[in-house]
Amino acid sequence: MCGGTLINRKYVMTAMHCVKSSGVTARSALVKIGEFSLNSAIETIPQQNIPVAQIIERDDYDESRINNDIALLRLSTDVVFNDNVVPACLPTDPNQQYVGQQAIVSGWGTTSSGGSTSNLLKETTVKIVANSDSTCLGPYGNIGSTRMCAYTAGTDSCQGDSGGPLVLKEDGRYTVVGVVSYGNGCARANNAGVYARVTNYLSWINENVADGWCSGTNPTVAPTTAAPTTAAPTTGGACDLTCIGDFTGNYLLNGLPATCNLGICSSTDGTDLCSALRFPCGTPTTAAPTTAAPTTAAPTTAAPTTAPPTTAPPTTAPPTTAAPTTAVPTSAAPVKPGKLCNLRCVNRNLNGNYLINGIPAICRRGRCRATDGSHLCKQLGFPCRR
Ligand code: ARG
């Protein structure tokens, strides 16, 4: 297993050695988004398990020197952002070295060298050091501009954390500056952890993830936040999202700036929120109650932008575990139900309405149909076989 960082709604950044080793193919890779506990479903918002459509490799990856250890995963379906699933920012200044800054590394890797992996996502803080620092130059020699070291005595990333994020706060937002790559043992005295240096790959990353931005524009040019300004917002039609939560205040919903009052949300940039989100709580007739238009509070920073970045561990397991996501109340009247899809291998107790990997569905004892007419099993890649 490896870690990864969600960059936008379609792409996860990970390590080359995670996808290069032991015959990992796009077909066999599964990304878990919003995961926390690997062996129990205690997440408040269930994780999204998304198959990988394409692995974008670095052709300059040097396996023997572990250089250019960075890869991108293009997901087969868009990630649904929520309070626990927010992409990390990419650095904007390619010359920033971050030396001396405290950074957070996270993952489900082993908790000691040769030890066992963690069921729960863990994080620790390490200090980014100069390549010339004795804890970096000493054990690893000259690592050049493609890698960086981070060292704090007594703590480190470890086996199984590879591909995961090393982030630090820039302007109040988590920016991913490193990709877990290698080290001598783990937390060994005077041996830093080594990370792929994200700033060295910015143009390659930006070129490859361009179609994953929600607005279709690259937020390194036009900042991600699409933060509501104090100017009078133009609002799109109201969209009923009460089946997902009682959102109140300002949010970025799948990258769209919105203002909500008890689950009824309107975009503040004029887009039709419900159709952009594919009517997660039902059709336009059930959504968009004109009477429940939210009163716009003075816009503040969109709450989810300050949430910690999501670590998305790509695994090599076959996509057999596509798990249902947000439960939807039964009030959303199903229209044109799609083909029956057996999801009993995922959860035999699925009863009622769900958003399964973003697809609204109705289930009875683990057998589900999409309520938007789509072919659920096909969309999910037949997780429990035909
Ligand atoms: N190569 C390891 C992996 O595949 C990551 C090791 C990181 N080691 C360290 N000391 N920071 O998971």
Residues whose N, C-alpha, C, O or C-beta is under 5 A from the ligand:
A	BS01	LIG	D156 S157 C158 Q159 G160 D161 S162 S181 Y182 G183 N184 G185 C186 A187 A192 G193 V194
